[in-house]
Amino acid sequence: MKFLSVASSIVALVSAAALSPREEKVSYDGFKVYRITTGENLASVQDKLVDIEMKPWNMDFSKHIDVAISPDQIEKFESLNLDTIVMHEDLGADIAAEWDSSTPSSPSKRAVPDVSWFNGYHSHNDHQTFLTNLQTALPQNSEIITSGTSVQGRPIRGIHVWGNNGKGKKAILIHGNVHAREWITSMSVEYFLYQLMTGYGRDSNATALLNTYDFWILPVVNPDGFVYSQTNDRLWRKNRSAAPAGSSCIGTDENRNWPFQWNVPGGSSTNPCDETYRGRTQGDTPEIKGLVSLVNQLRDSSGIKLYLDVHSYGQYILTPYGYSCSAVAANQAKHDTLAANTGRVIQAFSGTTWITGPSCSTLYATSGSSTDYVGDVGKAEYSMTFELRDKGTNGFVLPASQILPVGKEMWEGWKYLVANL
Ligand SMILES: [Zn+2]
């Protein structure tokens, strides 16, 4: 398996506990982030890196490794003379700028939000106020939904919105921020929801979409991790499940925890300290339990037309399957045509380029992943993963000035996709 074979030697060096004290604020001041070119030199690059303490940002090392290097390791790292590009000269400074440029004020009470919401990143509490306020844009055609409760007791909220003739049409289910550090995802999902709800009755695209499907949209489905990424560690990925017996490492990768093909080797980790730790048993996190019951409820009622799990970064549109590079969905060809055409529509709008295709063979193997579950067990007709901007210039720490451009390009892409199912 590509993932384990290339990752094992480096992942073994990286102790999340060592780099991320659990309850302390992690500072990235002075960290540099590099993209190291690998390709056919991967093995020799990994040999050279064996003594460097580092925290990779990506999982498929076949073309490059993106790594944050601590100040005390930079000289040693640079003396290796690897082929690198600097992504962040000072990660701590870029994290501070990302936040400082955000909208300083909380959303006002009981007013439909305006587009200035998308000028900056926001706290989890403010995201909740945003949803409450946005629901008032179409009070007769929408409702606040809750898919469940997180480990730390936070409700996982979203909006269910529909068009003419009442609710109950086939579902379009979309969620963001299952991985905590991928902040652009909740903002983009919210922009889509905002365009739908404020455009209904005024914009012909929004109106047609809402008159055809019911939309179930949950911007932040890993609230504890999301909060932790804002209060303690900007690079936190997993949820905040307690460390299992015998380990001091907190957190399960929610996108390896879905109860479908969970046990397939090579697509997740059984080590609680790894970023892709799958959990003790399949579906054992409360966040995934809640999403599973929402998916099953939609399957058994209206049915699911399309499911989108939104991530960053890399600019990929991924179709089934993650657990196997040879399994093929019944409508695989239509999936892949839709993904490719959606990529072209976005490129025509903003110039960003997209790699599209089946998840395992295009990126890497993932077991217990959302799109496999929702496609197979949830019987969604279409099930896809999006990896939003960028392609490695900023990675997870995408400047706030890109929120609106990303929101706009994804509105173009997703409205095309939904209209062409
Ligand atoms: Zn992700």
Boltz pocket constraint, residues with backbone or C-beta under 6 A from the ligand:
constraints:
  - pocket:
      binder: B
      contacts: [[A, 178], [A, 179], [A, 182], [A, 310], [A, 311], [A, 312]]
      max_distance: 6.0
